[in-house]
């Protein structure tokens, strides 16, 4: 570097400082830029330029400059902390964690940045480390409400839902307008089957929202609201109200592509669950079965906690686009640049959704499939893919999307290779019937308890095995047993078991039950498929809306319509009747896996052909200006 250039660079730097002191930020920015251009190896110049960008919340520019400074001089913990803050602002959670690893966090006293690091650790699944950071924050400031709530959330995810509820109620007495705590309390109430309390808490959370995006709290509310006994009009109105509240749905348009039968049709699947998750067991077979000479498959992943299953999905994609660390504007630009023909949402209003993206018309045809059990409420989504059992022609279900009924079960389940062999009917050895339910605890409604109790009272010596993560909580266990006691069932008839650490251990527990009792009004889906694969028949109570018809669709696919009840009385009668028919249970169990393998529920290729036919027709109809697609 020549002396002249060095002086010029330093001169520009000093001029920038003077303009900065006079709050002439635009001029300061230009002089700092000139200094870095003349002397790009000076870490101080890059640091100063990054500071201007950071002050003006131009985070991408700040990130670039701070990273350049750090590359020149790696011994700058202050810059690493700033990069943690900036990456968090950009939703780059994995980058936040990477930057935090360059710092001795125990020496950091900035609780705001520490909290963002803890949140980022949680987002990528490092729960234990997130808890350690929360503990450090509370050592510095025991009144840091966000850290208290996050610590509670981390504890809930370990199964201590009842204990966390108590902590949150105490916290909210001290700070009743803290939105994060209301949201976490709502999730606890939901997990404990307390629907009305959950909805009330979600409403408070939305009112007092702070760091959590309000639209996502709204999605949480809709998820719980739609899981209950609602009219079709109530469900539709709630979703439409959410959509109009949070998004500009006017003047949505997109330039349509020219349909060319020679080129491949680009299909993009968007999900936050490309990992070991319920959705994965239903989408993997489809991805494996797509005709790649005709379709290009793009996976848009908002998956924050990747695992070995994620690697499987990456291998199945023609293009894997990781969007979890991108803001909505960047995601939108990237999707438009891909020139996707059909965008298929796999999340709906579940955790990790990107409905904020789908609220825009970013692909000629947009659909929702698999992940959710109600309308999205977005008029920008054209179709909702289901079947004739979930949505018969006379269905009362209402939606902003056009409902498409596939002429077969809308799902195909790919069992885990870890699944153990089917054991003999437990009643033969036990001398009594063991009913079971392994669904998420939120689905165990008071209505479900009432139905199950009526069956247990009429089947001598019978037991009910309930297994879910929250059975680890002594408070949850006590409340659940109290609900059964109010219905006349003694605790001796109820066996409560915790979630298992591995899928193989989880599936093995099905070998302990004779009959699986489905929940109502929110039916099972993945657990229904698991039970059937493990030889266990599932008794379901049919409702009017999709939320209570998923199990029925799967049972139809296996020609087990006898296990579908249309009324409470029929559900109870069938439960008693099947429990008395041990010989029938034995025969059914012995042949269930073969029955499954011969059914359309096991046939991903057939399902994929039907989906591909619909995709092509939907695209052609959209390009012709017609939304009416006939299968």
N, C-alpha and C positions, 0 to 999 in steps of 0.2 A: 504494500500500500504506500503510495507516494505521500510526502509531507503535505503537498498541496491538497490532495484528496482528503487526507486525515483532517486537516484544518477546516476544509470545506464541510466535511461531515459534522465535525464538532461545532462549527459555526451554526449550521442548520439546527443541530440539536439544541444549542443554547437559545437560538431564536424561538424554537418550538416551546421551550420552557417558559420564556417570557410571554409568549402569546397565551400559553396555558394559564399562567398566573392572572392574566387579564380576562380569563374566561372566554377567549377567542378560540374556541375549540376547532373550528374548521381550519383556521390558519395553522394552529398547532399541529393538526393532523397532517397537513401538507408538508410542513417542515420536517416532521418526524419521518415521513415517507422518503423525503430526499436524503436524510441522514442514513437510513437503512439501505437505500439504493447505492450510495457512495461507499458505505462501509458495512456490507451485509454480514460480516463476521463479528460485529460488536453486539454482544447479548444485551447490553443496557439500552441500545437504541430500539431493539425489537420489543424489549420489556415496556419501554415508554410508549411506543406506538400501540402495543396491545392494551395499555392502560387507557388510552383515549377511546379505543373501540369498546372496551369494557364499560367505561363510564357511560357511554351512549347506548349501551345494551346491544351493540352490534357484535353478537357473541361469536359468529363464525370468523370474523376478522380478528377478534381478540384471541380466539383459539389458535389461529394460524401463527400470529405473532409470538404468543407465549410459547408455543411449541418450538418455534425457531430459536427463541432465546434459551430454552431448556436444552435444545440439541447442542448448542454452543457451550453452555455451562450447565452441567447436570446437577450441580450442588446448589439448587435454589428451591428449598422447600416451600417458600412463599408462592412461587409460580405454580408448583404442583398443586397447592391448595386452591389457587385461583382457577386452575384448569379443572379441578373437581367441581367447583361452582359453575363454571361455564358449561362443562359437559352435561351437568345436571339440567341446566337451563335448556339445553338442546336435546334433552331426553336420551343422551348417550350414556346409559347407566353402566354398561360394561367398561366404557372409557373412564368413568368416574372411579370405578374400583381399581382399574389399572394405575391411575394417577395416585390414588390413595396408598398404594403399595410402595410408593417411593418415599413415604413420609412415616415418621414415628408418631402414630396417632395419639399415643398417650401424652405426648408433649404438646399437642394442639389444644388450645383453650377456646377456639372459636366454635361455639355450640351450633350455630346456624349451618356452617359448612359440615361439621361432624354429623348433623342430622341428615343432610343431603347424602352423605356417604352411607349412613345407615340405611336410608331408603333405597339407595342404589344396590347395596348388598342384598337387601330383601328382594328387590326386583329380579335379580339374577339367581335367587335361590340360596344364597349363603346366609341362612337364618342364624346360625350360631354366631358368626362374626358380627352380624347386624345387632344381635343382642348385646355383644361385648361393647360395641360402640355406644349403644343406648345407655348402658350402665355407666360408661365414662361420662357421657353428657350429663346424666343425673347426679354424678359426683360433683360436677362443676356447678350445676344449677338444678336443684331438686324441684323447681317450679316450671321446668321446661315441658309444657303440656304436650307438644307434638311428640317428644321423645317418650313420654309416659304412655301415650296412646299407641305408638309404634311398638313399644315393649309389650304392651297388652296384646296387640295383634300377633306378634311373634309367639307369645304364649298360647294364644288361641289355636294357632296353626299346629301346635303340638298336641291338641286335643283337650285343653283345659278350658273349655268354652264357658262353663258355669262360673268358674273362679274368675275368669276375665270379666264376665258380666258384672260381678260384684265390684271389682276394681273400677270399672268404667262408671258405674252408678255413683260411686264415691267421688270420682274425678269430676263428673258433671255437676255434682252438688257444689263443688268449688268453682267450676267454670262452665256454667250452663249454656254458653253460646259458642262452645268449641265444636265446630263442625266435624272435624276428624273423629272425635270421640263419639259423636252421635252416629256417624257412619259405622264405626266399629261395633258399637252397641247394637245397631240394627242387624249387622251380620251375625252377632251372637244370638240375638233373639230369633232370627231366621233359622239358624242351625239347631236351636232348641225346640223348633216347631211352634213358636209363639208368633203367629202370623200378624195379628193386629198390632202387637207391640213392635214388631219389626217394621211394619209400614209407617207407624207413627214416628219411629226413630229415624227412618230414611227421610221422611218429610222434614224433620228438624235438621238433619244433616244437609239437605239441599238448601234450606233456608240460611244456615250458618256456614256454608262451605268456605273453606280457606284454601288449603293447598291441594285438595282433591278436586279434580275437574267436575263441575256440577253436572254435566251431561252424563258422566259415568255413574254418579250417584243416582241420577234419574234412571239409568239402565238397571242398577241394582234394585231400585224400587219396582220397576216394571217386571223384573224377573220374579220377585216375590209376589207381587200383585197378581200376575197371570198364573201363578201356581195354585191359587185359591179357587174357591167356587165363585166364579164371575159370570155375568151374562156376556154374550158376544159383543154387545154394544159397549159395555163397560171396558172390555179389553181393548177394543179398537180405539175408543175415545182417549183412553189413557196414553196409548202409544202415539196417536196423532198429536195430542197436546204436547208430549215430550218433543216430538220432531219439530213442530212449529215454534216451540219455545227456544230451542238451541240452534236451529239452522235456518239459513236463508234458502228456502225451497223454490223461490221464484226464478223464472227465466233460465232454467237449466237446459242446456243444449250441448251437443257434441257433433263434430263433423263425422259423418258416417263413412266407413271404408267402402271401397268398391269390392263387391263380392266376386271372388275369383276362385273357381273350383280347383284351380291348379295349385294355388298356394295352401299352406297349412293354416288351419283355423287356430288362433291363439286363445287358449283357455287359461285363465288365471284363477287359482284358488287362494282365498285370503283367510288366514286363521292365526290365532294366538296359541293354538294347541297342536302344533306339529311336534309332538313329544309323546311320552307315555300318558295318554289321556283318553277318555272315553271316545272322543271324536276319532282318534287314530285307528281304532279297531273297525271303523266303518268307512274311512276314506282311503286307507292304504290299498285295499284290494282294487278300488276304482283306479287309483293312480297306476297300479301295476298292469291294469287291463286296457288302458287307453290305446287306441290305434295310433302309434307315433308317426306312421307315414301320412296320416291325415290331420293329426292334431299336435300342436306344440303346447306342452304343459309347463306353466309358470307357477311357482309357489311363492306367494307373498307372505312372508313369515313375520308375525308380531310376537313370536314365541320368546318369552323372557327367560324361561328356565329350560334350556336345552338339555337333552340327555342322549342316550344311545339311540333311542327311537328317532330323534331328530336327524341323526346321520343317515338313517334309512330313508327318510323323506328327501333329504338333500340328494341322495343317489337316484331317486325316482323323478327328479325334476329336470326338465330340459334347461330351465333357468331357475335358480334359487335366489330370491331377492330378500335380503334381511332388512326389514323396515323398523325393527323395534327401537332403534336409536335415531330415527328420523322424525322430524316434525311433519305435521299434516301437509304443509306446502311442498316440502321436498318429496313426500310420498306421492302426492298428486302429480307433480311434474314427472316423476320417474315412471309412474303408471301410464301417463299419457304418452311418454316417449316410447314405451314398449309397444304402443298401438295394439293393445289387447282387444280382441273381439268380444269375449264373454268373460265377465268377472263374477265369480261365484263366492259368496260370503258363507263361511262355515261357523260363524260365531253368534250372529244375532245380538241379543242383549246380554250375552254371557261375559265373564271376565276376559279381558284381553281383546275385546272387540275394537274394530276401527270403523264403526258406523259413521263417525265424523267424515271419513273419506267417502263412504258410499252415499252420503247425503248430497254429494255432487254427482253429476252425470259424467263419469270419467271413462266409461266404456260403453259401447253401443248397446250392449245387453247386460243387465245386472240382475243377479238372482240371489236368493238365500236358500240354504240347504243344510240339513243334518243338525247343526249346533243348537238350535233354539226351537221353542214349541209354540210360538205365537207370531203374529205379524211384527215386522220391525217398526211399522208406522211411517216408513219413508216412501214417498211416491216415486223416488228415483230408482227404487228397486222394482224391476218389472215382474219377476216371478218368484213364487214360493213352491218348491218341489216337495210333494208328498205322495200319497197314494190313495186308493179308493176305500181303504179301511180307516185310515186317519181322517180323510175328508171324503165321505160318501157324497154323492151328487146333492143330497138333501141337507148337507151340513149347514148348521147355523153359524159356523165360524165366519167372521168378517175380517177383511184384511185390505191393506193398501196395495198389496201385490196381487197379481192374478194367480190363483191356486192352480198348479199343474199336478194332475193325478197320474202317476206312472201306472201302467197296467200290470203291476206286480208290487211286491213289498218295496218300499222306497229305500230300504237299507239292505246291505249285505255285510255280514259280520265275519271278520277274520280272527279266529281263535288264536290265543297265544300258544306257541309251541311248548311253553312251560306248564300247560294244563295237565294235571295228573289224570290217571285213568279213573273211570267212574266206579265207585265202590257199590257194594250191594245196598239195598234199601235198609236204612238204619233201623226202621221199626222191627225188622226181623230179629235183630239182636237185642234191641232195647225193650221190646214188648210194649212200646207206646209210640205215638206219632210226635215227631218233632217238626214244627213249622219253623220258617225262617224268613228273615228280611235283612238284606245287606245293603239297602239303598242308603243314600246320603240322609243324614239325620233330619235335614230340613223337610223332607217329604213325609216324615212320620207325624202326620197331622192328628189332631184330636179325633177327626172323623175316622182315620185309619185305626187308631187305638180302639174306638168304639166297635168297628167291624171285627177286628181281631179278637177282642174280648168276648164278643158274642159267640164266636167259633170255639174259643178255648173253653168256655163254660160248658159247652155241649159235647166236647170230645174228652172222655175220661183220661186222666193222667197225662194229657198232652202238655207239651212245652213249646215255647216260642223263643228261638235264638235270634237275637238282634245284634248285629255287628256293624259298628261304624267308628270312625275316629274319635268321636266325642264321648264314647262310652268310657274313655279314660277319666273323664271329669266326674267326680263324686257328686257334685251338685246336679249335673245333667242326669245321672243315673237315678238319683233320688226323685227328681221331678218326673221323670218318665215312669218310674214305678208307681208314683202317686197317681198318675193319670190312669194307669191300669187298675189300681185299687179302687178308684172312684167308679170304675166300670165293673167292679166285682171280681177282679182277678187277683189272686194272691201272688206275691213276689216270687214264691217258690216255682211258679210256672214260667217265669221270665228269666232267661239267661242273657246277660249282657256281656259282649266281648268287644275288645278293641280292634282297630284296624291292624292289619298284619304288615310287617316290613317288606315282604316280597309278594309279587303277584302269584307265584306258585303256592305260597302259604295261604293267601287269600282264597284262591280257587279250591284248595284242599278242604276248606271249611264247608263247602257245599256238600261234601260227602257225609256231613253230620245231620243234614236235614232231609225230610221226606217230601215236604211241600213248601214252596216259596209263596208267601202271601204278598201280593202287590199292594202298593199304597194308593190312596185316593184322597183328593182329586189329582194329585201329581203322580202319574204312574212311573214305573221304572223304564229303563231302556237297555243300557249296557248291562245292568245286573240281571235283567230278564234274559238277555242273550247268554250271559255267563251261566246262569242257572240251567238253562236248557242244554247248553253244551256239556254241562256236568251231570246231565241226566235227571235234573230236578224240574218237575212240572211247576208252572207258575199260574196261580189263580188271580185274575185281574177283574176289577170293577170298571166297566165301560162308562165313560162320560160323553158329553156332547162335543167337547173341544179337544184339539190335538193333545193338550197337556195330559189328558186322561185316556189317550187311545194308542200310545206308542206300543205298550205291551201287547195290545190286541192285534196290532199289525204283525208283530213277530209271531204270535201264536197262530194267526191265520196262515202265515208262511209255512208253518210246520203241520198244518191241518189239525190244530188242537182247539177248534172253536168251542168245544165243550168246557174249556177252562176260562171262558169269557162270560162274565155275569153282567146283566144289564140293569139290575136293581140291587139295593142293599140286601133285600130278602134272598134274592137268588145267590148272591155272593156268600152269604152265611150258610145257606142250604147246601151249596156246592162244597164249601169248605168242610162241612160236617160229613157229607156223603162221600167225598173222596178219601177222607181220613178213615172211613170205615171199610174202604175197598183196598185192603193191603195187596191182594193178588193183582189187582189192576195197576197199583203203583209199582209193583215189582216188574211186571211186563213192560210198562211204559219206560221205566228207568233202564232196563236192559237194552231196549231198542232205540232210546232217545238220541244217542250220538249218531247212529246210522241214519235215523230219520232226519236229523239236522243236516247231515252231509248230503242227503238227497233232496233237500229243499232249496227254494230260491234264496233263502236267507244265507246260504253258503255259496251262492253263485254270483261272484263279483263280476264275472265276464258278461253274463246276461244283463245284469243291472247296468253295466257300463255301456253296452250296446244301446239300451233304451235311453240312457242319458245322452249319449252322443247323437242319437236320432233327434231327440228334443232340442239339443243345443243347436244343431244345424237348422232345424225348422224355425226356432226362435230367432236366430240371426237373420235368416232369409226374410221372415215376416217383418222384423224390425226395419230391415233395409227397404222393404216395400211399403213401410208406413202402417203396417197392420199388427196389432198386438194379439189378435186372436190366433193362437196356435192350437191346432188339433192333432192329437196323438193317434 
